[in-house]
Amino acid sequence: MVFDYIDRPEKLTDEQRRVFETVAGRVATIGEPWRSFFDPEAIATAVRNFGFNEIENLGTDEINNRYFADRRDGLMTAGLVRLMRARI
């Protein structure tokens, strides 16, 4: 299983919170409001409790290093999204 999620807003830095508010407003206007936020440790525990045992929970630096490091256009994640991969 692979999914992305957003960390709890109260854990974001001031800069991340500004980005969050801007992006959240934009996606809400197109009918996809952000309604769920998760603590990385808590969601990893919940996924383990569902029987998944191989869990990878990537933050901004890990996502950027793995998926965006060699891009010539400088595109990278803004630091809001986390990526979880879990396997049974």
Backbone bond lengths (Angstrom), bond angles and torsions (degrees), N, CA, C in turn:
res aa  C-N    CA-C-N  psi(-1)  N-CA   C-N-CA  omega(-1)  CA-C   N-CA-C  phi
1 M - - - 1.434 - - 1.527 106.28 -
2 V 1.319 115.40 137.11 1.465 120.48 176.39 1.523 107.41 -133.18
3 F 1.313 115.91 133.99 1.460 119.92 176.04 1.520 109.84 -154.58
4 D 1.312 114.68 157.38 1.458 119.14 174.11 1.522 108.12 -108.20
5 Y 1.303 114.82 157.84 1.461 120.16 179.68 1.520 108.67 -156.18
6 I 1.298 114.52 167.91 1.463 120.70 -179.32 1.515 108.76 -112.49
7 D 1.323 114.37 135.40 1.457 121.24 176.53 1.528 108.89 -63.37
8 R 1.301 116.23 159.40 1.460 121.14 179.24 1.528 109.67 -58.49
9 P 1.342 119.25 130.95 1.463 122.09 -176.19 1.527 114.29 -54.52
10 E 1.324 117.37 -32.65 1.470 118.77 -178.79 1.530 112.52 -68.92
11 K 1.330 117.39 -14.46 1.463 120.79 178.01 1.528 112.72 -91.16
12 L 1.337 117.57 -6.09 1.454 121.10 -177.46 1.524 111.03 -77.39
13 T 1.329 115.72 151.42 1.461 120.54 173.39 1.528 108.41 -72.36
14 D 1.314 117.21 169.84 1.464 120.19 178.93 1.525 111.08 -59.01
15 E 1.327 117.22 -42.72 1.463 121.15 179.56 1.527 110.90 -64.56
16 Q 1.321 116.61 -44.61 1.458 120.37 178.36 1.526 111.14 -63.53
17 R 1.312 116.70 -36.11 1.464 120.08 179.84 1.531 110.52 -66.00
18 R 1.336 117.51 -38.70 1.468 120.36 177.19 1.530 110.33 -63.04
19 V 1.330 116.30 -43.88 1.469 120.34 177.21 1.526 109.55 -62.48
20 F 1.316 115.97 -45.43 1.464 121.56 179.71 1.525 110.78 -55.55
21 E 1.317 117.64 -49.55 1.463 121.21 -177.16 1.522 111.35 -63.15
22 T 1.326 116.99 -39.13 1.461 120.79 178.43 1.519 111.36 -65.84
23 V 1.323 116.52 -50.56 1.462 120.70 -178.02 1.529 110.78 -67.64
24 A 1.312 117.61 -41.50 1.466 120.69 179.68 1.530 110.80 -59.54
25 G 1.319 116.34 -39.98 1.466 120.06 177.34 1.515 111.90 -63.63
26 R 1.329 116.28 -41.99 1.470 120.49 -179.67 1.524 111.78 -64.90
27 V 1.320 117.16 -47.97 1.467 118.54 -177.06 1.525 111.49 -70.27
28 A 1.319 117.36 -28.72 1.469 119.58 176.65 1.523 110.55 -65.76
29 T 1.333 117.48 -36.23 1.465 119.82 -179.08 1.526 112.56 -68.94
30 I 1.324 117.77 -20.67 1.465 119.84 177.61 1.536 111.23 -99.82
31 G 1.336 115.69 11.22 1.458 119.86 172.82 1.520 115.55 91.42
32 E 1.323 118.11 15.21 1.468 120.48 178.72 1.529 111.08 -126.64
33 P 1.329 116.56 66.15 1.474 118.22 -179.66 1.526 111.90 -66.51
34 W 1.322 115.42 144.00 1.460 120.00 175.64 1.521 107.75 -78.54
35 R 1.320 116.13 121.41 1.461 120.22 -177.17 1.515 113.31 -118.81
36 S 1.314 116.93 -18.29 1.464 120.26 -174.99 1.520 110.66 -123.16
37 F 1.302 114.46 136.67 1.459 121.79 178.16 1.521 107.10 -136.51
38 F 1.322 116.38 150.78 1.453 119.05 -173.27 1.521 111.34 -137.67
39 D 1.296 115.45 148.51 1.449 122.93 170.92 1.534 106.58 -82.94
40 P 1.334 119.21 128.39 1.468 121.04 -176.53 1.527 114.22 -55.29
41 E 1.302 117.77 -42.32 1.462 120.25 -179.49 1.530 111.38 -69.64
42 A 1.323 115.58 -41.10 1.470 119.70 -178.71 1.522 111.62 -66.78
43 I 1.323 117.51 -40.65 1.467 118.65 -179.34 1.526 110.58 -71.03
44 A 1.335 118.01 -33.86 1.465 120.42 175.67 1.532 109.98 -63.14
45 T 1.316 116.94 -41.17 1.464 121.05 177.76 1.531 110.62 -63.71
46 A 1.314 116.67 -43.27 1.469 120.33 179.61 1.527 110.79 -62.82
47 V 1.319 116.71 -42.17 1.469 120.71 179.59 1.532 110.02 -64.46
48 R 1.330 117.24 -41.13 1.475 120.64 175.43 1.523 110.80 -60.32
49 N 1.321 116.70 -41.98 1.460 121.32 180.00 1.529 112.75 -64.49
50 F 1.340 117.01 -22.23 1.464 121.28 175.43 1.524 111.83 -83.70
51 G 1.332 117.30 -0.09 1.452 120.66 175.62 1.516 115.88 104.21
52 F 1.305 117.82 0.95 1.455 120.49 176.51 1.522 108.25 -81.69
53 N 1.329 116.65 137.61 1.465 117.64 -177.85 1.521 113.54 -122.53
54 E 1.303 118.63 -19.30 1.464 121.11 176.42 1.520 106.91 -103.21
55 I 1.325 116.39 101.09 1.462 121.20 -172.98 1.520 109.92 -121.53
56 E 1.316 114.49 130.93 1.458 121.55 174.91 1.521 106.32 -124.05
57 N 1.312 116.98 122.66 1.450 123.44 -173.89 1.523 107.74 -122.67
58 L 1.329 116.79 95.67 1.458 121.25 -171.88 1.520 113.06 -92.58
59 G 1.323 115.68 136.58 1.451 122.60 172.94 1.518 110.21 -97.44
60 T 1.311 115.95 -173.37 1.460 122.39 -175.76 1.522 113.49 -54.72
61 D 1.316 117.54 -51.59 1.467 119.94 -177.13 1.516 111.88 -61.34
62 E 1.324 116.68 -43.48 1.465 120.00 179.91 1.535 111.46 -65.34
63 I 1.318 117.47 -40.61 1.469 121.10 178.24 1.518 110.15 -63.38
64 N 1.326 115.90 -48.39 1.467 119.44 -178.99 1.524 111.71 -63.23
65 N 1.316 117.57 -42.59 1.467 120.29 179.90 1.519 111.90 -65.50
66 R 1.311 117.22 -39.50 1.460 120.42 -176.15 1.525 113.16 -79.26
67 Y 1.331 117.16 -43.24 1.460 119.67 -169.64 1.527 115.27 -108.33
68 F 1.312 118.15 -17.43 1.455 119.66 -174.58 1.530 114.58 -122.91
69 A 1.310 118.53 -0.76 1.467 122.20 -172.52 1.525 113.96 -59.03
70 D 1.302 118.94 -38.31 1.463 121.35 -174.34 1.525 114.01 -98.88
71 R 1.291 117.53 13.31 1.464 120.00 179.84 1.513 110.25 -73.59
72 R 1.293 116.05 138.13 1.468 120.85 179.47 1.520 112.20 -85.18
73 D 1.334 117.17 -17.47 1.460 120.05 -177.38 1.528 113.23 -92.04
74 G 1.345 117.51 -1.67 1.460 120.56 177.36 1.521 115.16 78.86
75 L 1.325 117.98 4.35 1.457 120.67 179.90 1.526 110.54 -62.34
76 M 1.313 116.21 135.27 1.460 122.63 175.11 1.508 108.97 -156.07
77 T 1.320 115.82 167.84 1.454 119.80 179.51 1.526 109.63 -74.59
78 A 1.325 115.38 148.68 1.462 121.20 -175.50 1.512 114.05 -81.79
79 G 1.311 117.71 -4.66 1.448 119.25 176.53 1.503 115.64 101.41
80 L 1.304 118.21 6.55 1.461 120.11 179.09 1.517 112.20 -95.87
81 V 1.300 115.65 -38.42 1.456 121.06 -171.65 1.518 111.59 -87.63
82 R 1.304 115.25 139.34 1.463 122.59 171.64 1.517 106.71 -113.85
83 L 1.307 116.74 158.16 1.458 121.92 -176.82 1.522 108.67 -127.94
84 M 1.329 115.68 127.08 1.463 119.73 178.30 1.512 109.64 -118.11
85 R 1.331 114.74 135.49 1.453 122.36 172.63 1.521 106.23 -123.74
86 A 1.320 116.07 128.95 1.463 120.42 -179.14 1.521 108.62 -135.37
87 R 1.314 114.61 144.14 1.465 120.84 -177.10 1.522 109.80 -138.96
88 I 1.312 115.78 145.87 1.457 120.64 177.56 1.503 108.70 -87.59
